[in-house]
Every structure is written in structure tokens, then in C-alpha cells.
């Protein structure tokens, strides 16, 4: 789920101040010192130091003069203020952000969503988890791009395909796929993965994927260092299909609620010749019967 639109909220500043004032220096491992303290809790300077932000920024937050903080700042404030899980989630919501999930990235596609997707007609559909791990696809996807069943379940990851590591990387697509704007598409994938790390900060599979790609792919490491956070929404691709030839498709990505499932739909670009090629491709392979696996 995307964070709500950023906005100023006086409750945010008042809440941060209340949490700051309930803490003592000893609570956060600080020595109070000999100077007389007018504040009963932490000073703003101490909170700023613990959270890694400026004192002026803390002042503006508490006075309601700052725009909504980023997820990274909220996470740092939550740690500095020693918040409980419920308090941390409340802080995220006050900041107009979706709270992170302490559990693993969900892989269990709801039966209702599966039924709806399976009834789509001339559309190639696949579902990916928040870390771009492939968990479901329909017969149209297998026909257009090749059956992913041939790929070991633990290696069906789109980000790993886009940023190959090692001399013999595994590909989900069985034949070549050309992206219209490769750099923009790569940035969208990396940005979406960074967004996922904020949503599921404790997921081991996601953390391992980011470490692997950062260490093994110069392109991924360069884009990751940029710090962009966004969601992957749309793309334009050309599939070099062995039976139908070049097939142009529009790629739209829908995100499903708190689970952050990415529903990827490939549809034919308008044009009689291309639509004919798309339909020939969808009829060129037998249906797939995948079983999601983590």
C-alpha cells in the first residue's frame, strides 16, 4: 500500500514532544551531566543526536512547521524515542506513511484474487511478491514469455533477472524481451525494492536479495546508492516470441493492499498486426499450473 499524501499535522509534533519528554537521558544510555536541566525528559539536542537529524528539524517537527518526515526519519525517531510497536505504527500514520510490517514478505495469494485473475481473457498476468519473487502466473503469461515452471521456484525473481549476477544467471522469461527505456525501468525496479525494505524491514529473503544484487551488479549498486523510493507502475516491452515474432505489449503494474503484491498485466499494443501476433503467441503454449513456493 502506498503511503498517504504527505501533509502537516499538529498532532505529529505534539506527540513527538510528549514522547521526548517522558524519556530521561538514562533511558537512552546517556549521562545527564552536572548542568541543571530545565526539561524533565530528553532535550531536543539529545533527540536530534540520537535520530541523526538536525536540532532545527526537531524544532520544526514539534512546532508543526515541517512537512511530513520521510520513512527513514520516522524510523530513526521511533528508535531514538524507544517506541513500542504500536507507538511506532502510530507515528508512521501521523506522518502520513504506511507502517512497516515486521513479518516476512507475503507469498500467499488470496483465493479471491486468484479467481479474478484466472478469469481474465486475452491478458498475460503474473503476480510477484513485494521483493519481486514470482508467486503466480496464468496460461497467457506462460504462452507469451515461456513457462516459468522450468525455473527453480527459489530463483523466480524479476529483480534478479533484470540485474543478473554471475556467469550463468537464471531468467524467468524464456525468450528475449526488449524494454523501451531500460534505464527508467531499471530505476523503477530498484526504487520499488527500496520501498519494500521500508515496508518489510525484517524480511530475510528481501535483505539477502538486496545484498546479493548490491555486491554482484554494478548497475544495481549505482541505482541503489541514489536512494530513490517509488513504485513500479507501467512499462512498454517487445517480446521476441519464437512462434509469433515481435510482439509489442503494454505492461501495467497494480499493487494489492498491505501485502504489496504486484499484479503485472501484459496487453497487446493497439494495431491489427500486433494484436494478431499477441493472440498467436497466447495460443502457442500449453497452460501452466504453477504452485507458489517460498
Secondary structure, DSSP 8 states (H G I E B T S, - for coil): ---------HHHHHHHHHHHHT--GGGGT----SS--SSSS--HHHHHHHHTS-HHHHHHHHTT-S----HHHHHHHHHHTT--HHHHHHHHHHTT-----SS-------HHHHHHHHT-SS-EEEEE-TT-BEEEE-HHHHHHH--GGGS-GGG-BHHHHHT--STT---SSSS-EEETTHHHHHHHHHHHHHHHHHHSTT-HHHHHHHHHHHHH-HHHHHHHHTT------EEEEEEEETTTEEEEEEEEEEEETTTTEEEEEEEE-SSHHHHHHHHHHHTSS---------
